């Protein structure tokens, strides 16, 4: 998710940090995946301490220019605290899933998808928006039944009880307004007019269209980047991409004749702002 875009752009030093397991070891899958993707360094450290090490440097870890990737509350807070000295991508997490569905959808599929994201943590934010009260009741009934048999049911139940909801709107227009206001990380749309609805969604981190595009698949293998904006940041940015590792540069070269043409306007602007020496710097070149 984070290494490949950096590698594609040509970042020369790519550092991966990952917390150890209960035995004090790094997961071999993490090590192999990092190597295949092109990481140049990997360190056995996680949490807020990893963010601090990357931002300020230690005896064994050289500081970096930018930190990307999601984490728990402590990682998110740490990224926020160091963002004035080290560039970051976004403050991501906990996970969010919104679903827009009508009565043409399978209520069991919707329940499965809500459970899938709710199992992440007690803080997951999962919801369904529909125009059918009958369909809403079917999904709720399916949830109650499935949660009892699901793995990690304790987390799922607490997450949905604390943060989840089912909203019944009067029209698709209201559905779209609510979805755009909530700006969830993932937004699944399963309805008769799913493509038309998708065209009017502007704030979600990712839009997943149709019953065969569940968020659980996009989390791993559908090809999109899974580092996505949460906490309504989808209103101003999309997923992590190569653009997060590109710095735009600006170069200007002006001639004496061009500067001469602009000088009278510059005088007006510098006088208005009370910065006369700005104009004098130009005027001196034109004498």
N, C-alpha and C positions, 0 to 999 in steps of 0.2 A: 504493500500500500504506500509506504513512504520511501523505500529505497529505490524502486524502479523509476519513478518520475525524476528523481535526482540523477540517477545513472543515465537516463535518456538525454538529459540536458547537458551532461558532461561534468557534473560536480566531481572534483578530484578526491576529496576526502569525505567519505560517508560513514558515519559512526552509528552503530546500533547499541542501545542499552536494553537489557532485559533482566528482570528480577530472578533470583535463583529459586528452585523448588524447595520442598521440605528437607531434601537431602543436601542442600547447598550447591546443587549443580544447575547448570543451564540446560534447558530442554534441547536435546540433540536436534529436533526438528527445527527449532529456532535458529540454531547455528548453521545448519545445512541450508535452510531457506535464505538466510542472510547472505551466505557465501554465493549461492547461485544467483541471487538478485544483484550482487555487485558491491556489497558492503566492504569497506576497507578495514574497519575495526569493529569489534564487538566486546562489550564489557558486561560483567555480571553485577548489575546494579539496577535498582528500580525505584519507583516512588519519587517523592519530592527531592530526596538526596541525589538522585540521578539528574534531575533538572538543574540543581545547584552545581553539580560537578561539570555538566556540559556548559553551563553559562559562565562560570567563574574559573573553571579549570582546577585540577589537583596535581599532585606529583605524578600520577599515573595516567590521567586523562587530560589531554589538551583541550582548551575551550573551543567551542564551535561558533559559527556565525549565525546559525539558525536552528531552532528546535521545532520539529513537527511530530504530530501523532497525538492520539487521544490518551486518556488515562482516567483514574478515579478522581474524587474530589481534591485530594492532596496534590496530585500532579497538576490538575487544572489551576488550583490556587498558586502553586509554585510557578507555573508558566506565566500567570498574570503578574506575579511579583517581579519576575526578572525581565519582563517584556520591554522595560525602558533601557535595558543594556544589551539584551540579546533578542534578535528577531524571532517571532513565533508565527505559526500558521493561523491558529484560531484557538479559542477556548472551547474544546469539544467534550461532550458528555454531560450527563448520562444519556443513554440511547433513547431515541424517540421513534414511535411508529404511529402514523395516522392511516386510517383506511376509509376510503369513500366507496360505498357499495350500495346497490339497490337489490330488490327482491329477485333479480336474475342471477345473483351470486349464490354460491353454496355456503350456507351459514356455518357448516363445519370447517370449511377452509378458512373462513374469517376468524373463527375461534382459535384454530391452530396457529394462525399468524400472530394473533395478539399474545398468545401464550409464548410463542417463540421469542419475541422481543422482551416480554415481561420477565423471562427467566434470567436476563442479564443481571439485574440487581433490584433492590427494593425501590430504587429511585427511577427506574424506567418509566417513561411516559407513553402510554399506549391508549388509543381511542378509535372508535368507529363513528363515522358520520353517515347517516342515511336519511331518506325521505319516507321510509316505511316503518311504522311503529310495529307492525307484525313481524317484519324481518329483524328488527332490533330485539324483540322478545325471543325469536328463534336463536339468535346469536348468543344472547345472555343464557338461555337454557343450555345451549351446547357448551358454553364456557364452564358453567357449574359442573356439568357432567365430566368434561375432559380434564379439568383441573384436579379433580379427585384422583384420577388415574395417571396423571402426568408426573414425570420426574422433576425434581426441584419444585414440587408443588408449593412448598412453604414460601419460597421466594416469589413465585408467580402469583399466589393468592394475595400476599401482602402488597406486592407492587400494584396489581390491578385495583385492589381495594383502596390504596392510598392515592394513586395518581390516575387510574384509568376511568373512562366513562364512555357511554354510548349516547350520542346526540341525535335527536330526530328533528330534522328541519322541514319547513313547509315546501320548499322548492329547491331545485338544483342551484339556483342563484344564491340562496342562503347557504347551501352546502359549500359552494366555492368561496364565498366571503369568509366563512368560518375557517375553512382549511387554510386560506391565505393569511388569516389573522394569527393562527396558531403556528404556522411555518414549521412543521415538523421535519426532523432529519430525514425520515423515509415517509413517503406518501404512496400507498397502494391505491389504485383505482380499478374497481371491478364493477362495471355496470354496462347497460345497453349503450350509453353514449360516452364511454370511457375516453375516447380520443378527443372528443369535443370538450369534455371537462378538463382534460390534461392541458389543452391549449390555453386555458384560463388560469392555470395554477402558476404563480410567479415566485413563490417564496420558499418552497420546499428544497431540502438539500438534494434529494433525488426523487424522481417520479417513476413509479413502477406500474406499468399498464397491463392489465389482464390477469386472469386466474393462474397463468403459468409463469408469472414473474413475481414470486414471493420475495419478501425482503431477506429471508433466510438464505436464498440462493444468491442474491446480490451481495450479501455479506462476504461471500467466498469466491464465486466463480463466474458471475455473469459478465465480468469485464470492466465494470465501473470501479472507481476508487472508493474504498469503504471509509476513508477519513472524510467525514461529512460535517457540515455545520449544524450545531444544535442550539438550544436556547434562543431560537428565532433569528440566529445569524444568517440563515438562509435568505433573508431579505436583502443581504448585501454581498454575499459571496456564495460560490459553489463548492464542490469537493476539492480536495487537494489535487494538484495537477502539476504539470511541468512549469506552469506560470509561477508557482510558488518558489521556484528555484532560478528564476530569471530576473536579472536586474536591468531595468530600462536605463540606458545612458542617453545623455543629451549633449550635443556639440553644436556650437554656433560660431560662425565667422562672418564678420560684417566689414564692409568697405567704408572708406572715408565718405564717399558720395551717399551711401545709404544712411550713415550716421548723420550726415548733414540734413537729409530730408526729415529725419525723425527728431532732430534737436529741438525744434520749436514746440512740438507736442510734449517732449520730455520736460521742457522748462515749465510748462503749465502743470504737469503732474507733480513734479518735485516741489514746486511752489505751493501747490494745494496741500501737500503732505508735510510741508515745513522742513524739507530736506534739501536745502540749496546746494550743498556740496556735491550731491549726486549730479546736478546739472553742470557745476563747475568742472567736474571730471571729464565731461563730454566736451564742453565749450573749449577747454584748453587744447584738446586734440584737433579742433577745427580751425584754430587761428593760424 
